Each structure stands twice: as C-alpha cells, then as structure tokens.
Amino acid sequence: MLSIKGVLYTLTVLILWRADQLVDACSCAPVHPQQAFCNADIVIRAKVVGEKEVDTGNDIYGNPIKRIQYDVKQIKMFKGPDQDIQTIFTAPVSAVCGVTLDTSGKKEYLISGKAEADGKMHVTLCDYITPWESMSSTQKKSLTQRYQMGCECKIVRCPSLPCAISAPEECLWTDLMMEKQVYGSQANEYACVKRGDGSCSWYRGVAPPKKEFLDIEDP
C-alpha cells in the first residue's frame, strides 16, 4: 500500500508528464484562406498516391530524424516554383504538427506549405490543407484571380467582441464571433482586396474586382 508521500510523488510525476505532453502538442491559430495563400511558398491542388517514412539526417545528438514523405500527383499549381511538386514532407506525428492525408489517390486536396532550402515542400497542421470538394466556387476562383491582389493587406481575426481594425490596410475577420464558426461566409465568399487609396476592404464575388471598386466603391 502506498504511503501518503508515495501517492503525492506519483501524482507529481503524472502532472509533470501531462504538462510535458501538453507542451509537445501542436497548436495553431486559424487563418483565413487568403492569408494562408499569401503566407505560403507553395499552393497546389493534388492527389496523394503514396506514403513512406524516411530518414532526413540526424539531430544534434546523432539520432535519426524521421519524416513522412507523401508522393503526390499535382493537378494544378497556384503558387510556387516552375516545376511540378512530386513529394511533400511532414512530421511523423500530429503532436509535432504532422499532417495525415488520404493516400488512396481518390481524394483531391488544396495543399499550402513552405519550400525548404533544398526545394522540397514541407507541410504542418498549421498550413491550410483542405479537401478540394469542400471549397466554395469563390475560393477556387480566388486562388487564381483575387487572393494575390490582397497579399499586401492584413486580415485580422476578431477573437472576442468588441473588436476593430487598427490600420486602413486591415480587414476584420468576424466569422467566429458573428457566425459561431471559424470558416463562415467571410472565409468562403470574400477576399480582402487593396484599393486605389491604399486601404483594404472585403470584396465578394467570383470575378476580379472592378476598377471602380478599387478606386471608390464600397464592398
């Protein structure tokens, strides 16, 4: 039978272990699809057709660094190098932001990520990765027509009310507060576009904004 001292010691160990687990967990703030596009080095539409664990060198202690390599079939590149992306790398587990993708080759994804020094593409749970079929028609069109126009703008998330922009080049993202969901109408149907006077404003619609909107119109 454990003594009181033994019980306290066991509880302390469990608490410390749990705290260590929480520290190791991956945590990401949600981003508007446009902001994700602007922040990414590479944005593609692709199918994942294979997966394997690979060694990518050693850490400072000489231990092998494991990563998951996804083999992909690129359908379209929206942003990135002038060459097809054939492999994508991610961490081996979700606790360190590793991404799990369907490797059957039947599911299409929009995948955004970073380009590494050697030209390889790396993705994490903090990157915007979503099934292509779940995207709105406006989002799909914006990948080639509108998001790039707003990359000099800043989309500011409203975490609680009241909230407001602090500069004219900001657009206030209120989906969470107004619609009680992270990806609501502003994420699905709007882009934050820079206007002629240097300010930024939400614009809704599939077609590129008219010149008149960029000069004088309200959204």
Secondary structure, 3 states (H helix, E strand, C coil): CCCHHHHHHHHHHHHHHHHHHHHHCCCCCCCCHHHHHHHCCEEEEEEEEEEEEEEEEECCCCCEEEEEEEEEEEEEEEECCCCCCCEEEECCCHHHCCCCCCCCCCCEEEEEEEECCCCCEECCCCCCEEEHHHCCHHHHHHHHHCHHHHCCCEEEECCCCCCCCCCCCEEEECHHHHHCCCCCHHHHHEEEEECCCCCEEEEECCCCCCHHHHHCCCC
